[in-house]
Amino acid sequence: MPLLTYFVLFAFAGQPFNNYWGWVTAPIWAFAAAYGVEGVHLLILAALRPQFQPPRHV
């Protein structure tokens, strides 16, 4: 929520000389989109994988 608030306020209160920040952050967002999908997929697989249980000694 704080990040969304920052984006909205920056959209209205941002200065004209701050326009280049989109060019700075665009490559980072591209990597986040590309690797984020794979990361979420791996997290789901790890959560669904049965956990290792050591053998029980009777």
MODELLER restraints for C-alpha pairs under 7 A, 6 or more apart:
rsr = mdl.restraints
at = mdl.atoms
